[in-house]
Each structure stands twice: as structure tokens, then as C-alpha cells.
Amino acid sequence: MNERIYSLNYTYGNLRYARGETGPAKSYYELAQRILEQDTPYHLLLSACDYKIAYLESSANNRNAAL
């Protein structure tokens, strides 16, 4: 069941990002990240969430948060 939940949150993050809504996109990526860290910490999608969050932080000139 949680696989669908983190996949949906990641997908919603992608949708929000495509619409230019970076704040909500980051929130969805972070939620997917938290679920993945608890359930399957070695899942490939976790690294994708990390990348997307770091990219959004870097785009917002939050370089320290991106690292």
C-alpha cells in the first residue's frame, strides 16, 4: 500500500513542478522521501526524491540546503 502512496506523492510533485508550482512540488517530494526512508530506505525512488529536492533548493539559490 505504501508503494502507491510514495509513488503518488512523487508523481504529484512532478505534476506541480511541471505547472511551475515549486513550493507544493517540494512538499510532495519531501513527503515521498519521508515515506521511503521509513519503509524502503534503499529504494531507487528515494535518490530521485533527493535529487529533485536538491534541484529545487539550488534553483531557489539555497545552495547550502541543496547539499
C-alpha positions as CSV (number, residue, x, y, z in Angstrom):
1,M,0.0,0.0,0.0
2,N,2.8,2.5,0.9
3,E,4.3,1.9,-2.6
4,R,1.3,3.6,-4.1
5,I,1.4,6.4,-1.6
6,Y,5.0,7.4,-2.2
7,S,4.7,6.9,-5.9
8,L,1.6,9.1,-5.9
9,N,3.3,11.8,-3.9
10,Y,6.3,11.7,-6.2
11,T,4.1,11.9,-9.3
12,Y,2.1,14.8,-7.8
13,G,5.4,16.6,-7.1
14,N,6.3,16.1,-10.8
15,L,2.9,17.5,-11.8
16,R,3.2,20.5,-9.6
17,Y,6.7,21.2,-10.9
18,A,5.6,21.0,-14.5
19,R,3.0,23.6,-13.6
20,G,5.7,25.9,-12.1
21,E,4.5,25.4,-8.6
22,T,7.8,24.7,-6.9
23,G,6.7,25.1,-3.3
24,P,4.0,22.4,-3.5
25,A,6.3,20.2,-5.6
26,K,8.9,20.2,-2.9
27,S,6.3,19.3,-0.3
28,Y,5.2,16.3,-2.3
29,Y,8.8,15.2,-2.9
30,E,9.6,15.5,0.8
31,L,6.5,13.5,1.8
32,A,7.5,10.7,-0.6
33,Q,11.1,10.9,0.8
34,R,9.9,10.5,4.4
35,I,7.7,7.5,3.5
36,L,10.5,5.9,1.6
37,E,13.1,6.5,4.3
38,Q,10.8,4.6,6.8
39,D,9.6,1.8,4.5
40,T,12.4,1.1,2.0
41,P,15.5,3.2,2.6
42,Y,17.3,1.7,-0.4
43,H,14.6,2.2,-3.0
44,L,15.7,3.9,-6.2
45,L,12.9,6.5,-6.0
46,L,14.5,7.8,-2.7
47,S,17.5,9.0,-4.6
48,A,15.2,10.6,-7.2
49,C,13.4,12.5,-4.4
50,D,16.8,13.6,-3.0
51,Y,17.8,14.9,-6.4
52,K,14.5,16.7,-7.1
53,I,14.6,18.4,-3.7
54,A,18.3,19.4,-4.1
55,Y,17.5,20.8,-7.6
56,L,14.6,22.9,-6.3
57,E,16.8,24.2,-3.5
58,S,19.6,25.0,-5.9
59,S,17.2,26.8,-8.2
60,A,16.0,28.9,-5.3
61,N,19.6,29.8,-4.6
62,N,19.6,27.8,-1.4
63,R,22.9,26.1,-2.2
64,N,23.7,25.0,1.4
65,A,20.3,23.3,1.6
66,A,20.8,21.6,-1.7
67,L,23.9,20.0,-0.4
